[in-house]
Amino acid sequence: MNIEGMEYECLEQLIRTNSLIKARYLLIQFHDFEKDSHKRRDLIRKQMEKDFKNIYTFEWMWELWIRKDE
């Protein structure tokens, strides 16, 4: 997911509707375009940790997540 700042809205909606769990792997590039990017990223990552394991993070470049039941 490299959607130039829209990853926040997309992921927040997927989490809100419990649809994120449908994915096995998530490769995400978070962007630091807005002043609240850090806060939104941290909140999304915390929510993702319930069902996904972070494999690697290159901060503000790429993060790979895998669903825990895989």
Long-range contacts (C-beta under 8 A, 24 or more apart in sequence): 1-26, 1-27, 1-28, 1-29, 2-29, 4-31, 4-33, 5-31, 5-33, 5-34, 7-31, 8-37, 8-40, 8-41, 8-44, 11-44, 11-48, 12-40, 12-44, 15-44, 15-47, 15-48, 20-48, 20-51, 20-52, 21-51, 21-67, 23-67, 24-66, 24-67, 24-70, 25-64, 25-65, 25-66, 25-67, 26-52, 26-63, 26-64, 26-65, 26-66, 27-62, 27-63, 27-64, 27-65, 28-62, 28-63, 28-65, 29-60, 29-61, 29-62, 29-63, 30-60, 30-63, 31-60, 32-60
